Amino acid sequence: MPWAPVFVGLGVAWYFGLRVEPGWRVYSLALLLALVAAAITWRLREMAGPAVTALLLVLSGLCLAGFRAHDAAGPVLEFRYYGPIEGRIVAIDRSASDAVRLTLDQVVLERTSPERVPNRVRVSLHGEQRWLTPEPGARVMMTGHLGPPEGPAEPGGFDFQRHAWFLEIGAVGYTRVPALLLEPREGWALPLTHLRLNLSAAIQARISGEAGAFAAAVLTGDRSGLSAGPLEDMRRANIAHLLAISGLHMGLLTGFVYAALRFVLALIPALALRYPIRKWAALAALGAGAFYLALSGGNVATERAFIQVAVMFVAVLLDRRAITLRSVAIAALIVLAHRPETLLSPGFQMSFAATAALVAVFNALRGHPWMTELPIWSKGMVALVISSVVAGAATAPFSAAHFNQIAVYGLLANLLTVPVMGSVVIPCAVFAALLWPLGLEGIAFWVMEKGLVWILAVAHEVATLPGATRPIVAPPAGVLAAISLGVIFVILWQGRARLLGFAPVALALVIWSGSDRPDLLLSSSGRLAGLETSEGRALTKPRGDGFVAGIWLENDGDRADQPEAAIRPGWQAEGEGWHVVLESGHSLWHGAGRRAAREMEAACARHDIVLVSERLRDYAPDLVPVAQETAAHLSAVERVDWIGATQSPDQVDRAAYAEDLPAITPDAPCLLISGDTLAETGAISLYVTKDRVEFTTARALQGARLWTGGRQ
C-alpha cells in the first residue's frame, strides 16, 4: 500500500510531461492494458503481481490526470479585450502587487458571444475603488482589460496557463476604473463564502491591525486584509506555512478537539468505562475538521490537510493505528484521485514530504532507549526540535526549488512560533467559537492576539537579520523528481538497500549546483530582454514587465530588483534599441516599441539576430510570413541550434535542428523574431556557445496541450 501513490504519481507525472495531448485512442489503449494487468494480477499474484500492479497504478494515474484536465475544460479568451466586464464575485484575494483581486463567474463581455466567454475571469482592482466593498455573491461591473492567461515567464518555468486551466479561469486582467455594484448578494447566494467573510470582518473588528488580518487568514482563509510586509517577513523567516490553512492548522485544531473531548469524557467514569469515548472524540474531531474546511473556503491545501487527518481519525474508528505510512499513502491516493494536478504544486510536495519523513522518523524512534529515558518535562521540547529539523530537511529542496531561497534562520523561527500557534492561537480559536454565543469571546481573542503579535514580531526580527535568506538558482528539469524518488526509496524500502536512495539525491544536488542559466531571455511580450553577465542578469529597462523580470532574477538566484539589474553593464545603446555581441560572435539587437520597430530592417542589415516587440503588419507586412515560419521552426523541437546564414547547415547538430531558419532577404540575412513570432512561441531563451546560438521556446516545452489551445 505505501508504494501505491508513488506509482499513481508517476502516471500523473507522465501525463503532464507529455508534449502532445493524448487522444481517445491513448486512453482506450491504457484502459485495455489496465484490464489485462488486472487479469494477470488476479491469475498470477505471486509471480507477476507486484510488477503488473505497479503498471496498473501508473496507467490509472495517467487516466485520472487526463480525465481531470478534460473535466476542467472551459472557454479561454482568445483575444485581448477592453470594455465592460460584468460578473458575480465568487472569490476575493490579493495579487502579487498587493491589489485586491476578484474572481468572477456568470461573466458577460460586450460584443462577445456567450460560448466564447470564459466560465471565470480574475480581475485586479487598481486605482481608487472607494465605491465598492467587494462581497461574494454580489454582481459587479467594471471597464477593464482582459486577456488569456499568460504562458511561462521563461521556457521551462512555472506554467500559468496550466494553473489557470485547472482553476477554470479563462481570462485574467485588471481595471483602473472604479468597479460598480450592479446587484447586492441574494439571500442564499454563496452562503458559506458569505459566512466566512462575515466572520473575517468580526474577527478583525475584535483584533486590530496585522494581528487581526493574520487571525482572519488562519481561521477563515481570508487573506485580503493582510498586507505585503508581514507576509514577506513570514516567507523570509520560513514560517509562511503558519498562514496557510494546511496540515499544521488542521492537525492542531482536530488534535486539540480530540484530546480535549477525550480528556473531558474520561473524567466521567460512567461514560469512560462503558462507551468508546476514543471513537466519540475522533468523530467530534472529524466534524470540527469538516467545519473548518467549509469555513476556510475549501481551497486545495485545506482539502489535502482534511483528507490527511480524516484518514487518521477513520483509522481510530476502525481500531487501527492512526499515524502510519499506510495512512499517509491512503491520504496521498485520495488527493491524487481527486485533484491529480496538485502533484506539481509545492503544497502537495512539501506537505507529504514532511508528513512521510516525520512518520518514518518517529516510528523509528518509538521505543528507542534514549527516547524512553528522557525526563518527562523534556520530551515535548525534544519532539519539537526533532520535528522542526526533520520537516525542515524534508521540505528544504522543494522550498528552494519553488521559491528560489533558503531561510537560514528558519529552524529558529519555527522553534519560537510553532509552539505558540499550537498552545495559544489554535486553542483560543476553539474557545472563542464556544464562548461566542455567550458574548464572552473577547477573552479568548485577547489571548489569541498576544500569540499572533508574538509570531509576527519573531517573523520580522528573523527576516531582518543579516543574511536571513540565501538565494537559490532554479533547478534543471528532472532534479526535483530525482530527489523525490530517492527520498521515497529511503523511507519506504526495507533493509540496508534503502541507502541506495541517497545516490540519486546526491547526483541531483550535484547537477543542481552546477546548473547553467540561459545567456539571454526574451519575454513573451518582446518588451524585455535579459542578458547574463559576470555581474548578474542585465535587463533592458528598469520598469515594465516587472512580474517577468522578478521571476527571471529569482530563478537566477539574484537578489537584485529590476531597476538595479537595468543599470548593469552588458547592453550597448543603438538607435531606439540595444545591441550586444554574443560569445558565438553573433551580433544581437533588441528593440521595444513602435519607434524601434521602424528601425528593424536597418538593424537587420547590421546584426545577425534582431528581436522586436511589435507585430509586423503595421511596419513590414511582407515579412509576416517570415516571422511565422520562424515561429514554426523554433517551436518544432525543444532546442534549435542556429549558426547564422553564412555558415553551412551541415555544421549544425541535425538531431536538434529542425530546418534552416529563414532570413528576411539575401541582403538582410538576419534572424528576425517579432511580436508575430512571440505570439506563437511565447518566451524565448538563448544559450550561447563559441560557434552557435541555441534557442528554446516556452511553447516547445509546453507542447500542444489542452491549456495551450492545442498549439505547439
N, C-alpha and C positions, 0 to 999 in steps of 0.2 A: 504493500500500500504506500509506503513513503516515497517510492520511486514513481508512482503513477502521475503526479502533477509534473514531474520532470519531463516525462515523455509527451504528455499533453502540451506542455510549454514548448517543447521542440517543434511540435506540429504547428502551433500558433506562430512561432518564430519563422518557420518555413513559409507560411502564408505571407507574412509581412515582408519577408526577404525576397519574394518573387518580383521580377521586373515586369511581368505581364499578368493581368488579372485572369485567374483561372475561369474557364468556361464550364458549361454544364457537363461536358464530356469528362473533364478532370474530376469533378465531384462524383459523377457516376462511376468512374473507374475506382476512385477512393472508396466509395460505398461497396463496390464489388469486392475489392481487396479486403475491406474490413469484414465482410461476411465470410470470405474464405478464411481469414485469420481466426475469426471466432469459431468456425467449424474445426479448424486444425487444433486450436487450443482445447476444444471440448474432447476431441478424439485422442490427442497426444499430449496430455497435460504435463507429463513428466519429461518427455523427450524435447519437445519444442515449445512447451507452454510459455516460459518467460519471454523468449525472443519474439514469438508471434504476438503475445500480449502487448509487448512494447511497440511493435509495428501498429497494432490496432489502436493504441493510445495516441501515437503520432498522427495517424490518419484522422482520428477523432478531433485532435487539436486543429488540424488543417481545415476540416469541415466546419467546426464551431466558429473559427475566425471568419471564414467565408460567409457563413450564414449571418453572423452579426454585422459584417460590413454591408451586406445587401439589405438587412433589416433597417439599418440606419440611413439608407439611401433617401435622398430628397433633392429638390431642385437647388442648384447652385447658381448664383447670379453670374451671368456670362459676360457682363459688360460693366463699365463704370457708370454709376448712376448718381445724378444730382437732382434733388427735387423733394417733394413731400414724402415723408415716411410716417405711416400710421401703424400702430400695433398695440397689443396688450402686454404689459410688463409681467414677466414671469420670473425674473431674477435681477438682483441689484448687487453689484460688486464694484471694485476699483481696478482701473487699468494700470499698466506699468508706469504711466506718467502720473498716477495718483488721481486721475479724473474719475468721477462717478460714471459707471458703465451700466447700461440697461440691456438686458436680453429680452427681445420681443417675439411673441408669436402672433398668429392671426394677422399677418402683415399685409398691408395694402401699399403698393407703389404706383404712382401715377404713370399712365401710358404703358403699363406693363401687364400683360395677360396673366391671370391667376396661376396658370400652370408653369409660368416661368418665375414666379415669386417664391423665394425660399420659405421653408416652414418656420425658420427662426433667423433673426438677424441680431447682431450685437453692435450697439452704438455707444460711443464715448461722448459724454457731455462736456464740452469746453465752453469757456466764456461765462457770462452771467446767467445763472439759472435760478434766480430767486422766485420765479413764478411757478415753480413745480417742486412739490415734495413727492418724490417717487414712492409709489405704493404698489406692491404686487396685486395684479387683478385690474388695476386702473388702465384705461385706454388713453394713449397719448399720441400727439402728432408733432412732428418737427420737420424742418427742412435741413437736409444733410447730405453727406457724401456716403455712398456705399460702393463696395467692390467685392469681388470674390476673395476668399481667404488667400493670403499670400503663401507661396511655397517656402522652402528653407532659405534662410538668410545666406547660406553658402552650401555648395554641394556636400551632401552627406550630413548636413546639420539637422536640427530638430524640424520635423515636418509639420508646420502649422496647418496645412491643408488637411492632412490626415487627422490631426487633433480636432479640427473643426467638424470634419465629416462625422466622427463618432459622437460629437455633441449635437449633431443635427443642425449646425449653424451654417447657413448657405451664403451669408454675406456679413461683412464687418465694415465699420465706418465710424464717422464722427459728425458732430454738428457744432457749430459755433453760434447758432441761433437759439434763442430760448425755446425750450420744449413746452408745449401747452397740454393741459389736461382736457381731453375730449369727454370722457365719461368716468365717473368715480367707480371704484370697485363695487361690483354687485355683491349682494349679501353673502352668498356662499361660494363666490369665486375664489379659488386657491385658499381654502380655509387654513390649512396648516402653515402655508407661507405667511399668511396674514398674522396668524397667531405668533409665529416665530419673530416677525419684525415688531409686533406689539410688545412681546417680552423683551426684545432687544432694547426698545425705547424705554421700557420700565426699568430695566437694569441700569441703563446709562443715566436715568434720572436719579437713581439711588447711589450710584458710584460714579463720581465725576472724573473728567479728564481721560487720559490714556488708559488708566486702570479700568474705567468703565467700558471703554471700547474693547479692551482686552477681555473683560468678563463676558461681554456680549458675544465676542468671537468664539470663546471657549464653550459657552453654554448654548448658543443658538446658531453658530456658524455664520453670523452676520459680521463681516469684516469691514463694512463700508465706513464705520466710524474710526477705524484705526489708521493713523497717518503713516507716511512712509518712513519717518525717522525711527520710531521704536521697532518697526518691522525689520528694517535693515540692521539695527543693533542685534536683534534676536538671531538673524541669519549669521552675522559675523561671529556671534558667540556660540553658534551651533545649538541653539535651543528653540529654533523656529518650530520644531515639532510640538512644542507646548501650545502653540497657537492653533495648529490643525487639529480638528476633531478626528483623531485616528486611534490606533491601538492603545496608546498610553491612556488617553482620556476614557475611552470605552472600558478598558480594563480596570482603571482606578474606580470609575463610577460603579460598574457592576460588581467589582470585587468588594467595594465598601458596602453596597446594599446587601450582598450575600453574607459577608462577615457580620455586619451589624444585626441583620434579622436573625441569623442563626444564633448569635450570642443572646439576643433577647428571648428567643424561643427556648434556648437551653436553660434559662432561668426559671422556666415553668415546668416542673417535674412531670405534671400530668400529661403535657404535650411531648416533652423530650423523650419520655420512656415508652410512649405508645405509638407515636406517629413519626414518619420520616421527615423530620424537620429540615434535614440537609437538602432534601429534594424541594421542599417548600421554599427554602431560601434561594435555591437555584432557579425556580420558576419566577420568583419575585425579581431576581436579578435579570433574568431574560426579559421580563416585562419592562423593567427600568431601561434596559439597553434598547429595546424596541422603541420606547417613547423618545429616548434621546436621539435615536436615528431619525425618527419622523420630525422631531422638533428642529434638528440641525439642518434640515433640508435634504437629507438623504443623498449627499454627494458621494462620489466614488470611494474616497478614503474612509468615510464613515461606514458605508456599506461593507467594505472589506473588514474594518475593525469589528463590526457587529457579527459578521459571519464567523470570525475567529473566536470571539467569546461565546457565541451561540453554540458552536461545535463543542467547546469545552464544557458548557453547562449541560448540554444534552448528554455528554458522557457521564456527568454526575447523576442525571436522571436514570441512566441505564446502568448505574453502579460500575462504571469503568473509570480508569484513571483519566483525569481531565487534561493534564498537561503532559503530552507525549508528542513525539514526532509524527505519530499517526494522526493525531488531532490537527497538527499543523498542515499535514498533507491533505486531509479532508477539506479544511478551510480553503487551501490553495486551489483544489479541484473545483470547489463551488464557485469561487471568484472567477477562475478562468472559464468555466462554463457559462457564467452569467455575463461577464464582460471580458472577452479574450484580449481586447486591446490594452487592458491595464498591464499586461506583461511588459510592455515597453515603457511604462511610467515609472518615475523614480519612487513614487509612493509604494507601489507594489514591491519593487525590488528591495527597497530599504526595509520595509515592514517585515517581509518574510525572511530576509537575510538576518535581521536582528532577532526575530522570534525563533527561527530554527537554531541559530547559534546559542541563544540563551537556554533553550530547552536541552540542547545537546550538552552544554557545559554543566548545567545544574543537575542533569541526570547522571553525568559522570562523577560529580562531586557528592551526590547523595550517599550518605553513609560513610564517606571518607573520614578517617580518624581525625585529621586536623580540623575538619568542619564540626564534628561532634564534640570535640574537646574545647571549642571556643566558649568563652563566657557568654551567658545569655544576653547580657547587655550589649555585647559587641557584634552579635550575629547579624542584626539588621544593618549595621553600618558596613560590615564586610560584604554582605549580599549586595548592598547598594553599589559599593565600589566595583565589585566583580561585574555586576550588571552593566554599569556605565562603561567599563573597559571593553567588555565583550561586545556590547551593542555598538559602541563607537568603532571598534575594529571591523566588525562585520559590515557596517554601513559606510565606512570611510571610502572605499573605492567607488561606490555608486554616487555618494555625495560629491566627491571630487570630479567625477566624470560629468555629472549633470549640472553642477553649479560652479565648476571651474575654480574651486577654492577649498582649502582645508582650514578649519578653525583650530588654531594652535592651542588655544586655551579652552577648547570645547569640553574636555573632561572636567575641568574646574567648574565651569559654568553649570554643567549638568549636576554635579555633586551639590552645588549650592541652591539649585532651583527645583529639581525633581522631587526631593522630599517635601518641599513646601507645597508644591502642586498636589501631591498625594495626601498629605496630612492636614492641610489647611484649606486650599482652594476647593477641591472636589467635595470633601465632607461638608464644607459650609454651603456649597451649592445645593446639596441634598437637603440640609437643614432649612435653607431658605425656602425651598419648594414645599417642605412640610409645614413651615410656620407661616407661609404667605396667607392662607385662608384666615389665620388668626390676627393678621396685621402685625406680626412680630418679626417679619423677615429682615427688618433693618439691622438687628443684632448680628445675624449671620452675614449679611452683606458688609457690615463694618469690619468684621474679622477677615472676610474674604478680600476686601480692598487692601488690607495691610499685607496679605500674602502676595497679591498681584503687584503692588508697589515694590515689594522686595525683589520680585522676579525681574521687573523692568529695570530696577536700579542695577542689579547684577549684570543684566544684559548690556546696559550702557557702559558700565565700568570695564567689563571684559572686552567689549567691542572697541573701546578707545585705548586699550593697552598697545604699546608699540609692537608691531608685528603680529597683531591679533589674527590675521588671516594670511595664508600663503597661496598665491595664485597658482593654478594648475593648468597645463595645456590640455586641450580636449584630446581624448584618446583616439587612436585609429580604429577603424571598423573591426569588430571581432574581439577586441581586448576585453570588454566587459563580459562577453559571452564566455570567453576562456576562463576568466576569473570566477564567474558564477558556477560553471560546470566543475571546476577544480574544487571550489569550496563545498559544493553539494556532494561531491565524491568523498571528501574528507569526513563530512558529517554523517552520511548515510551508509557508507561501506563499513563492513565489519573486519576487524583484524588489522595487522600492520600494513597490509596493502593499501589502506586508506591514505597512507603518507604519500603515495604516488600522486594524489590530487594536488599536492603543492607544486608539482612540476609545471603544469600549465599556468598556475597562478604566477610563479616566478618568471616564466617566459613572457607572459602577458605584461608584467610590470616592466621587464627589460625593454620590450617593444615600445611600451608607452613612454618610458623615459627617453627613448631615442627618436621619438616620432617627429616628423617634419611638418610644418605648416605650409600652406600654399605661398608661393612667392608673390602672387598678385591675386586679389579678389575683386570682382566686379559685381555690384548689387544688381538685383533683377530690374530695378528702375533705370540702371545705367548712369545714375547721377553721382554715384560714389565709387571710388576705387581705392584700394589699399595695397601699398607696396611694402613687402617685408624688407627691413633694413637692419643694419647692425644695432641700431638704437630702438628697434621695435617697428611696428607697422606704421607707415606714414600714410595718412589719409589726404584726399584731395581737397577736402573742405571742412571747416570747423563746425558747421551747422547743417541740418538737413539729413534725412535718413539716419537719424540718431539711434533708432532702435537697432538697425542693422549694424551700425558702427559699434555699438555696445556689445553685440553678440560676437563680432569679429575679435574685438580686443579681449573679451572674456575667454574665448576659445584659444587665443594666443597665450593666455596666462599673463596678460599685460594689465598693470594697474592703472594705466593712463586713461583719461577720458578723451572724448572726441576733439575738443579744442587743443589739448596737449599733443595728440597724435597728428593733428593737422599742421603743426609747425615743425615737425621733424624733417630733416633733410632727406632728399631722395628724388622728389619731383622737381622738374625744371619748367618754369612758365614758358609757354609758347603761344602767342595769339590769345585766343579765348579758351585755351586748354592747357594741358600739362603733358610733358613728354619725359621718357626715361629710356636709356639704353640698357637692355637686359643682359644678363650674363652670357646668353647664347649669341650675343651680337646683334640681335634684332632691336630695332627702334620702335617704341610703342608710344602712341599719342592718345590721350583721353580728353574728351570734351563733353560738358554737360550743358544743356540749354540750347535755345534756338540760335543764338549767335555762334556758338561753337559748331552747330550742325552745318551752318553755311560755309564753314572752313574745311569740311571733311574731305572734299575732293582734293583740295590743295594739300591737306595733311597726308592724304594717301599717296601723293606723289613723292613725299619726303620720308615716309615712315613705312615700316613693314606691317604693323598692326595698328588699326585705328578703331577706337571704341567711342561711340557716341550714344547719348541717351535718347535722342529724338527719333521718331519714325521717319522714314524716307519719303513718304507720299507727298509731303509739303515742300521737300527740298531737292530730292532727286528721285522722282517716281520710277524712272527707268532702272534704278538699282534695287528696287524692292525684290524682284525675283532672285537676285544675287544674295541678298540678305536672308531670304527664306531658304535658299539652297544651303547656305552656310549653317543655318539653324538645324536643318535636317541632318547634315553631316555631323555636327557637334553632338547632337542628341542620339546618334545611331548606336554608339558604344560608350562604355563608361569612361574611356580615355582616348583622346585623339592626339597623336603626335604631329607636329607641324614644323617643317624645316624651312619654309619660305618658297616662293615661286621660282627662285633662281637655282635651286638645287634639284637633284634627281629624286623622284619619288621612291626609287629603289633603295635609297638610304634610310627610309623610314621603316620602323618595325611594323610589318604588314599585319601582324596578329592584332595589333591595337589600333590600326589605321583603317578608317572606313574607305575614303576615296580622297582624291586631291581636293583640298579646299579651294573654292572658287576665288579668283581675283576679280577686281572690278573691271579693269580693262588691261590690255597689254601695256599701255602707257602708265597705268597706275596700278601696279600689281601688288596691292596690299590686301591684307585680310581685314575686311570690314565687319565689325559687329555693331549693329544699330539697335534701336528700340524694337524694330521688327524681329530681329534675331532673338533678343532677350524675351520677347513675348512668348516665344516657343521654347526657349532653353531654360529660362529662369536664371538665377545667379550662376556665375562662371568663376572657376578657379584656374590659375595657371601655375604650373610647376616648370621651372626653367633649368635646363642643363646647358652644357657647353655648346651643343650644336642644335638644340631643338627646344620647342615650347610644347608642353603637354597640357591640353585643355580638358577640363572636366566640367560638366554642366549638372545643375541640380535636377533637371528633368530626366537626364540619362540615368541617374542614380535612383530617382523616384520610380521610373518606369511608367508603363501605361496601366494605371490602376484606377479604381472607381473614383477616388478623391482627386485625381488629376484630370478627370474627364476622359479617361481612356487614351490620353495623348502621351506620346513619348518624344 
